[in-house]
Amino acid sequence: MKKIKYLIVIPFFLLLFSCDQNEEQNLEKVGLLLPYPIDDQAWNAKGYQGMLKLQSTLGVDVLLKEDIRSKSLVEDAIAEFHKEDVGIVFGHSHIYADLFMGLKDDFPDMHFISFNGEVEGDNITSLHFEGYAMGYFAGMLAAEMTDSNEVGVIAAFPFQPEVKGFEDGAKFHSDSVTVNIDYVESWVDKSRAFRIFNEMKNKDVDIFYPAGDGYHVEIIEKVKKEGLYAIGYVGDQLDLGESTVLTSTVQEVEKLYEFVATDFKEGKLESGNIYFDFEDGVITMGNFSEEVPSKTREWIEDHITKYIESGMLPDDVKNNAEGDE
């Protein structure tokens, strides 16, 4: 029986798309590197769940390490994986892209997978979730549901595309809505996130989008205590409060990992940078709260369906229509 093996710590994951391989690959062992612990109820937990899915569907052994963030720890982990004959390493964060680029040539028989970083080479792939559209639809919903016309994004970093998407979606739907945005400059700094929450609450923000997987659960708990609304991040977080969480922007890491590992095993995996969005079935909106009227839910879902079919967001459709006049 295959098993998950813990090597000192639990690594996060890398995605794979091999380089022009046509022959079936040996996939008996998979490595996962995680930047933080697996019990965050978000990004790192989803990486771990993705490995469990690979174990059950593909029958592989999984070697995990968590809290792996420094160059030396990554180097040590990869060396251990190599001794264990790991064929694919998933680095579950953008921080692994550059580190893997520096290691890939030393381990040509391993394929390196990371998230949201720029890579190039024969045995390395970076998986990119296109976060702009999911943020856009979340912003539209927030603008529709707000009573105060003040909504807020507590983001981790300015580079997150879902943050700009949220702002654009909210402003497209309603010019009267103010989108308050502030950055924690960390995925895990809860105290800073709490300060931003209190500042926004004092500005009458009544809908929050905590776009950081190390503090989002705690922010939602604060939102619940204040009787306000939140939109969940990365996972479907309706269970944190059915009258609080309007919906969630969900990234289906488990599906993506299975897709990538299967392609690797079949010799179809490509190297380089690969992008995924709603049409690929790995980005979705989560379940909706009963606080969201059925007509509003249908309105958002209709826009998402049109986006999947056409590749155009509502403002693209409007601009095209105006250009044809």
N, C-alpha and C positions, 0 to 999 in steps of 0.2 A: 504494500500500500504506500502511495506517495505521501510525502509529508512536508510541512513547512519547517525549515530549519533556521534557527536564530543564530547568527554569527555575531556575538558580542552586542551588537545593536541592530536596529532594523533599517535597511536602506530604503531610499525612495526610488521611484522607477523611471526607466528610460524607455522610449518607444523605438520601434524598429521598423525599418524599411530597408532591406538589404539592397546591395547595389547590383542590379542586373543579374541576379542569380536565377537560374532556371531549374536547378536540381533541388529536391527536397532536403531541408536542413535537419540536423539532429537537434531536437529540442527536448532535452531531458531535465535541464536545470535552468532556472531563471533567477536572476538577482534583482533585488529592489532596494533602493536607497531612499530614505525619507529624511527631509531636513529637520522635522520635528516629530514628537511622539504620535502614535497612531490613534490616540483617543481624543482627537480634537473635534470630533463630530463633523468634520468637513474634509478639506483637501487631503490631508495625510491619511485619514480614515478611509477615504475613497480609494487611495492608492493601495492600501492593505486589502480592502475588499476586492479590488481588481485582481490582486494576486490569488486570493481565495478562489475567485472564479476561474482563473487559469488552471489552478490546481485541480478543480473539479471537472472542468470541461476538456482539458488537454492532458491531464494526468502527469503534470510536471512536478518536480521538487522545487520549492521556492526557498531561497535564502534571503533573509531580511535583515536590514540594519536601520535603526532610527537614530535621530539626533546627529546626523552626519552633515556637517556644514563646512568644515574647514578643508583646505587642500590636502593636508596630511591625513586626515581621517578618510577622505575619499580615496586617496592613493592606497592606504592600507586595506580598505574594503575591497577595492578592485583586485589587489594582489591576492587576497583570500578567495575571492570569487574565482579567480583564474586557477588557483590550486584545486578548487572544487569542480573544475571543468564546466563552469557556467557559460552558456552560449549567448545569452542576452542579458543585458543589465538595463533596468529601468531607473532613471534618475528622476524622481518625482518633484521636479522644481526647475525653474529657469536657471538657478544658480549652477546646475550641473553642466550646462551646455559648454561653457568655456573650459571647465575642468576636464570634461570628457574629450574635448578637442585636443587638450594637451596630453592625454593618455592613450588615445585610440591607436596611434601608430605603434605603441609598445605592446599592444594586445590585438593583433590583426585577426585573431580567431574569435574575438568577441564582438558582438554588435551592441553599440551604445545608444540608448534612447533617453531623450530629455524633453522637457516641456518649455515652449515659449521662448526659446533662445535661438540664435542664428548659428547654424553649423554647416560644414561641408566636409566631404570625404567619403570613402567607400564603405566604411563600417560604422556610420553614425547617422542618426536621424533625430530631428527635433519635431515634436508634435505641437501644433498650435491650435488652441481653442480660439475661434473668432468671437471674442467677447463683446464686440460693439453692439451687435444686433440684440443680444439678450439684455444688455443694459438699456437699449433703446425701448424695448417693449416694457421693461420694468418702469422706465421713466414715464411712458405714456399712461400706464396704470396708475402710478403715483399722482400724476397731474389730474387724472380723472377722479380719484378718490379723496384728494385732500380737501379739508374744510377751511384750513387757514391760508391756503395758497403758498405755504412754506413747506418744502420737502428737503431732505438732507441725505447726503452721501458721506459716510465715514469710510474713506478709502485707505488702503494701505500705502499705495504709491501712485504718483502721477502717470506712470506708464500704462496703467490698467485701461484697456480700451473700453471696458464696460462702464467706466466712470463718464467718459465723454459721451458714450452712447446714451446713458441715463439722462444726462443733461439735455442732449439734443432731442430725445424722445419726449421729454417733459415739455420743453419749450415749443416743440412742433405742435403738441396737442393744445397747449394753452400759454399764450404770451403773458398772462397775468400771474403765472406761477414763478416763484423765486426758487432756484435750485442752489442750496447751500452745500458747498463741497469743502472738505478739509481732509488732510492727509496725516495718518499716524506715523508714516515713514518707517513702518515695521509691520510685519504680519502678526506679531504677538504681543505688542505693547498695550496691555489692557488699561493701564492707568491713563495713558495718553488718549486712548479711545473713549474712556469714560469722561474725560475733561471735554472732549469735542462734543460728546452727546449732551452734556449739561449746557454747554454754550449754545448748541442748536435748539435745545428744548426751551431755553430762555428767549429764543427768537420766534417761538411759536411753531417750530417745525412739528408736524404731526404724522409724517411718514418718513421712516428711516431705511436706508439701504446700507447696511454694514458690510462693505466689500473687503473683508479681511478675515481669513479663516482661522486666525488665532484668537480673535476677540468677538466674532459675530454672535456666538451663542449668548455670551454675557450681555451684549448690547440688546439683544432681543428680550432677554429677561428684564432689563431695565425698561424697555419700551412697554412691555406687558404691565409692569407695576404702575406705569404712568397712564395706562389706558389709551395708548397711542397705537400706531400701526408700524409694521416692518415688512420688508420684502427680503426673504431668505437668500442666502448666497452659497453657491456650489452644490449643495445638496437640497433635497426637498425637506424643508424645515417646518411644515405645517404642524407637526406633532409638538413643536415647542410652544404652540399657542394657537388654537384654531380660530380664536377671535382676535388674534394679534397679527399673525403672519398672513398677509393677503395672498401671496404666492411666493415662489422662489425661482431664481435663475439657476438652472441645474446643468451641471456638466457631467455627462455619463462616462466617467473614467473607466468603469468596469467594461462597458461595451467596447470602448476604444482599445483597451489593452488586449482584449480577446481578439479583436480584429487584427491588430498589429502582430500579435504572437502567431496567429493562424497564418497570416501572410508570410511571416518569416519561415515558419515550418514548411510551407509549400514553395519556398523559394521565390516569392513574389514581392518581397519587401523592398521598397525604394530607399535610397539614402537621401540626405538633404532635409529640407524644410517642407513639412506637410501641414495643410490647413484644413480645419473641420468646422462646420457650422450646423445650423438647424437641419439643412437638407440631408446631412449625413446621419441624422438620428442620434447624435451624441450631445447635442445641446437642446434643451427643452425648457419650457416653463413648468414648474411643479404644480401640484394640486392647489386649487383655489379655496380660500376661506369662504364660508357662507356669508361673510360680511360683504363679499363682492357680489353685486347683483348679477343675475344670470345674463341679462342683456349686456352688461359690461364684460363679463367673461367671454361671451360669444363674440363680442366686438374685437377683443384682443386676439382670440383664437383665429378669427377670420383674417386679421392682418398678418398673423404668423403664417397661415396657410398660403396667402398671396405672396408673402416673402419667399417661402420655400419654392413656390412654383415659378416666380419671376426673377428672384434675386434682388428685387427692389423694395426698399423700405418706404413707408408712407410718404416721406418728403421727396423721395426719388420719383414716385408716381405723380405727385403734385407738380413737381418741376417739369417732368416730361409733358404732362397735360398742358401746362402753361406755355411750354415751348411750341406746342403744336397749334396754339391758337393764332 
